[in-house]
Amino acid sequence: MHGRKIWPVPVQKIMPYEAIEEKRPVALVTSGPAWEAVKCKLNLPIVWRTNVKMAMADYWDSLMENFKGEVIYAVGGGLVVDAAKYIAMKQGLEIVCLPTALSVDAITAWSSAIRVDGCVEYIPTKIVDELLIDFEVIAQAPSFIRAAAICDLLSIATGRWDWKFAEEKGKNTPETKFIPYIDHMAASILEGAIDCAEAAGRGDQEGLKQLLDCIILETQMLNQIGHARPEEGSEHYFAYLAENLVGSGKPHANLVCPGILIIATIQGQDIVPLKRAMRYCNIPLNAILNDFIEEILKQLPKYCTEHGLLYGVAHELKKDDWEKLSFKKILN
């Protein structure tokens, strides 16, 4: 505990992107579709630009060749923001983030997710210095990513179950010990996410604002305790392994949400409100074929141990746990 840095969340400004005035030379980090969605609204003095395609540190290093600029603008979703935070850390520059959808919680986090040996690792980078939110832009995002960040809130259902399970098994470390009031707080944030799912999914700006508030509250809660146990568990491990089997490039929510529903079923939870929220937010649940799901569950215990993932139900899965499950029924 001594000397541990507690990160803040980014400063947020709700404003139309047309109103941005930037005099500093801009290094733009973006993706093709995200930039197309907002370029007509922005008048930035761009002197350098890169489109991000992968989540690997050496790849991000290679993007910085001939780097120019005095401030970094990240325009897009999770991969873009994670890469921009890495580049900003390396260059010692401020970063301004303009999300084009609420697709993942990376916009509020101080770390960046990279792929190492078939698993996801979080490396410290930095927080976004200014998070600018134009809810009109976000409301117009493609429906399947508009509010897909809800997956990182719905995962509280399975994450907190795992956290308590690990405590009962004596598997939590002193740093990750179960804290009942944090568990209650996480449950309230989950409730807030489920409550706004329908409105956020259809692009209602008040619903999107509530979803953002839940993301911010979740991020600061995790920052305070110094780990992600209340929000990240076996459902994320399922998604990491799924990516190896079905290939990268699928949206984060398309892998995490099936994981939430299958793991929650194995945990004995009621998945009806979770699935309803996913449906409201237009998240496809058919990204992983049934044969792959069985293979993922079979490999998951060994995978979790090999990668040193924090203890959860995934570490103890046996064929009996899923053999009688109808994946089709769970995910349809």
C-alpha positions in Angstrom: 0.0 0.0 0.0 2.8 2.4 0.9 3.8 4.6 -2.1 1.0 3.3 -4.3 -0.2 5.9 -6.8 -4.0 6.3 -7.0 -4.9 7.6 -10.4 -7.7 10.1 -11.1 -10.2 9.8 -14.0 -9.8 12.2 -16.9 -11.2 15.8 -16.9 -14.4 15.5 -18.9 -16.0 18.3 -21.0 -19.3 17.8 -22.8 -19.2 19.9 -25.9 -19.8 19.8 -29.7 -16.7 18.8 -31.5 -17.2 21.8 -33.9 -16.4 24.1 -30.9 -12.9 22.7 -30.3 -10.2 25.3 -30.8 -6.7 24.0 -30.9 -3.7 26.1 -31.8 -0.9 23.5 -31.0 0.3 21.3 -33.8 -1.7 18.1 -33.5 -0.5 14.5 -33.8 -3.6 12.5 -34.7 -4.1 8.9 -33.6 -7.3 7.4 -35.1 -8.9 4.6 -37.1 -10.4 4.9 -40.6 -14.1 4.7 -39.7 -13.8 6.9 -36.6 -12.1 9.7 -38.5 -14.6 9.5 -41.3 -17.4 10.0 -38.8 -16.1 13.3 -37.4 -13.5 14.8 -39.7 -16.1 17.3 -41.2 -16.7 18.6 -37.6 -13.1 19.2 -36.7 -10.7 21.9 -37.7 -7.4 20.7 -36.2 -3.9 21.8 -37.2 -2.8 18.2 -37.9 0.9 17.7 -38.6 1.2 13.9 -38.1 -1.3 11.1 -38.3 -1.4 7.4 -37.8 -4.2 4.8 -38.1 -3.9 2.1 -35.4 -4.6 -1.6 -36.3 -3.1 -3.7 -33.6 -2.6 -3.8 -29.8 1.1 -4.5 -29.4 3.8 -2.3 -27.9 6.5 -2.9 -30.5 3.9 -2.1 -33.2 3.0 1.1 -31.4 6.7 1.9 -31.2 7.0 1.5 -34.9 4.1 4.0 -35.5 6.2 6.8 -33.9 8.7 7.0 -36.7 8.9 10.6 -37.9 6.6 11.7 -35.1 5.6 15.4 -35.0 3.2 17.4 -32.9 2.8 19.2 -29.6 -0.4 17.5 -28.4 -1.9 14.1 -29.2 -5.6 13.8 -30.3 -7.1 10.3 -30.0 -10.2 10.1 -32.2 -12.0 6.7 -32.0 -12.5 3.8 -29.6 -10.5 1.6 -27.2 -7.6 0.5 -29.5 -7.0 4.0 -30.7 -7.1 5.4 -27.1 -4.8 2.7 -25.7 -2.2 3.4 -28.5 -2.5 7.1 -28.1 -1.9 6.9 -24.3 1.2 4.8 -25.0 2.5 7.3 -27.6 1.7 10.2 -25.3 3.6 8.6 -22.5 6.6 8.0 -24.7 6.6 11.5 -26.2 5.8 13.2 -22.9 2.8 15.0 -24.3 -0.8 15.8 -23.3 -3.6 13.7 -24.8 -7.1 14.9 -25.8 -9.6 12.1 -26.4 -12.6 12.4 -28.7 -14.6 9.1 -28.5 -16.8 8.4 -31.5 -18.7 5.8 -29.5 -18.9 4.5 -25.9 -17.4 1.2 -27.0 -15.0 0.3 -24.1 -13.8 1.8 -20.8 -10.3 2.5 -22.1 -11.2 6.2 -22.5 -11.2 6.5 -18.6 -8.3 4.2 -17.7 -4.6 4.9 -16.9 -3.4 1.7 -18.5 -3.3 0.3 -22.0 -4.2 -3.2 -23.1 -1.6 -5.0 -25.2 -1.5 -8.6 -26.5 1.4 -10.7 -25.2 1.7 -14.5 -25.9 -2.1 -14.9 -26.6 -3.3 -13.0 -23.5 -4.1 -9.4 -22.6 -1.7 -7.5 -20.3 -2.4 -4.0 -18.9 0.7 -1.7 -19.0 0.8 1.6 -17.2 0.6 4.5 -19.6 -1.2 7.6 -18.6 -4.7 9.0 -18.3 -6.3 11.1 -21.0 -5.7 14.8 -20.0 -9.0 15.9 -21.5 -12.0 13.7 -22.4 -14.2 15.6 -24.8 -17.7 14.2 -25.2 -20.1 15.1 -28.0 -23.2 13.0 -27.3 -24.6 13.9 -30.7 -21.7 12.2 -32.4 -21.9 9.2 -30.1 -25.7 8.9 -30.6 -25.0 8.6 -34.4 -22.4 5.8 -34.0 -23.2 2.4 -35.5 -25.7 0.8 -33.2 -23.5 -2.3 -32.3 -20.7 -0.1 -30.9 -22.6 3.0 -29.8 -23.0 1.8 -26.1 -20.9 -1.4 -26.3 -18.9 -0.2 -23.2 -21.8 -1.6 -21.2 -20.0 -4.9 -21.5 -17.3 -3.7 -19.0 -20.1 -2.8 -16.6 -22.2 -5.9 -17.0 -19.0 -7.9 -16.3 -19.4 -6.7 -12.7 -22.0 -9.5 -12.4 -19.5 -12.2 -13.0 -16.4 -10.3 -11.8 -17.7 -9.7 -8.3 -19.0 -13.3 -8.0 -15.4 -14.5 -8.8 -13.9 -12.0 -6.3 -16.1 -13.4 -3.5 -15.5 -17.0 -4.7 -11.7 -16.4 -4.6 -12.0 -15.0 -1.1 -14.0 -18.0 0.1 -11.3 -20.3 -1.4 -8.5 -18.3 0.2 -7.1 -17.4 -3.2 -7.2 -13.6 -2.9 -3.9 -11.8 -2.2 -3.6 -9.3 0.6 -3.8 -6.6 -2.1 -7.0 -8.0 -3.6 -8.8 -9.1 -0.5 -12.6 -9.0 -0.7 -14.1 -5.6 0.6 -17.9 -5.9 1.2 -18.7 -2.2 0.8 -16.8 -2.0 -2.6 -18.8 -5.1 -3.6 -22.0 -3.2 -2.8 -20.7 -0.2 -4.7 -20.0 -2.3 -7.7 -23.5 -3.8 -7.5 -24.9 -0.3 -7.6 -22.9 0.6 -10.7 -24.1 -2.6 -12.4 -27.7 -1.6 -11.5 -27.1 1.9 -13.0 -25.8 0.3 -16.2 -28.7 -2.1 -16.6 -31.1 0.8 -15.9 -29.7 3.0 -18.7 -29.2 0.2 -21.3 -32.3 0.7 -23.3 -31.9 4.5 -23.6 -28.2 4.3 -24.3 -28.6 1.6 -26.9 -31.1 3.7 -28.9 -28.8 6.7 -28.7 -30.8 8.8 -26.2 -28.3 11.4 -24.9 -29.4 11.2 -21.3 -29.0 7.4 -21.4 -25.5 7.8 -22.9 -24.6 10.3 -20.2 -25.7 7.8 -17.5 -23.6 5.1 -19.2 -20.6 7.4 -19.2 -21.2 8.2 -15.5 -21.3 4.5 -14.7 -18.0 4.0 -16.6 -16.4 6.9 -14.7 -17.6 5.6 -11.3 -16.4 2.1 -12.1 -13.0 3.4 -13.2 -12.5 5.5 -10.1 -13.6 2.7 -7.8 -11.0 0.4 -9.3 -8.4 3.1 -9.1 -9.0 3.5 -5.4 -8.6 -0.1 -4.6 -5.8 -0.7 -7.0 -7.2 -3.7 -9.0 -10.0 -4.7 -11.2 -11.4 -7.7 -9.3 -15.0 -6.3 -8.9 -15.2 -5.9 -12.7 -12.9 -8.4 -14.4 -13.0 -12.1 -13.9 -13.7 -15.4 -15.8 -15.8 -13.6 -18.4 -12.8 -11.6 -19.5 -10.5 -14.6 -19.4 -13.1 -16.3 -21.7 -12.9 -13.4 -24.1 -9.0 -13.3 -24.1 -8.9 -17.0 -25.0 -11.7 -16.7 -27.5 -9.7 -14.1 -29.4 -6.9 -16.7 -29.9 -9.4 -19.2 -31.4 -11.7 -16.9 -33.5 -9.1 -14.4 -34.5 -8.5 -10.8 -33.5 -10.5 -7.9 -34.9 -13.8 -8.7 -33.3 -15.1 -5.9 -31.1 -14.3 -6.4 -27.4 -18.0 -6.6 -26.4 -18.7 -9.3 -28.9 -16.4 -11.6 -27.1 -16.9 -10.5 -23.5 -20.7 -10.5 -23.6 -21.1 -14.2 -24.5 -18.5 -14.9 -21.8 -20.6 -13.0 -19.2 -23.7 -15.0 -20.1 -22.0 -18.4 -20.1 -19.9 -17.8 -17.0 -22.9 -16.3 -15.1 -24.9 -19.4 -16.0 -22.2 -21.7 -14.6 -22.1 -19.5 -11.5 -25.8 -20.0 -11.1 -26.8 -16.4 -11.7 -29.9 -15.1 -13.4 -28.8 -13.9 -16.8 -32.1 -12.5 -18.0 -31.4 -8.8 -17.0 -27.9 -9.0 -18.3 -29.0 -10.4 -21.7 -31.8 -7.9 -22.0 -29.2 -5.0 -21.4 -27.0 -6.5 -24.1 -29.9 -6.7 -26.5 -30.8 -3.1 -25.8 -27.3 -2.1 -26.6 -27.3 -4.1 -29.9 -24.3 -6.3 -29.0 -24.2 -9.4 -31.2 -24.0 -12.6 -29.2 -23.2 -14.9 -32.1 -19.5 -14.0 -32.7 -18.3 -17.3 -31.3 -19.4 -20.7 -32.8 -20.7 -23.3 -30.3 -17.8 -25.6 -31.1 -15.4 -22.9 -30.2 -17.2 -22.1 -26.9 -16.8 -25.7 -25.8 -13.1 -25.6 -26.7 -12.7 -22.3 -24.8 -14.3 -23.8 -21.7 -12.1 -26.9 -22.0 -8.9 -24.9 -22.3 -9.7 -22.1 -19.8 -8.4 -23.6 -16.5 -5.0 -24.3 -18.0 -5.0 -20.9 -19.8 -5.8 -19.1 -16.5 -3.0 -20.8 -14.6 -0.4 -20.4 -17.4 -1.1 -16.6 -17.6 -1.3 -16.1 -13.8 -4.8 -14.7 -14.0 -6.5 -13.8 -10.7 -8.6 -16.7 -9.3 -12.1 -17.3 -10.5 -14.5 -20.0 -11.4 -12.6 -20.4 -14.7 -9.7 -21.9 -12.9 -11.9 -24.8 -11.7 -14.1 -25.5 -14.7 -14.8 -29.2 -15.4 -16.8 -30.8 -18.3 -19.7 -31.4 -15.9 -20.1 -27.6 -15.5 -21.0 -27.0 -19.1 -21.8 -30.3 -20.6 -25.6 -30.0 -20.1 -25.7 -26.3 -21.0 -27.4 -25.2 -24.2 -25.1 -22.4 -25.5 -27.7 -21.7 -28.2 -30.4 -21.1 -25.6 -28.0 -19.0 -23.4 -27.0 -16.8 -26.3 -30.2 -16.5 -28.4 
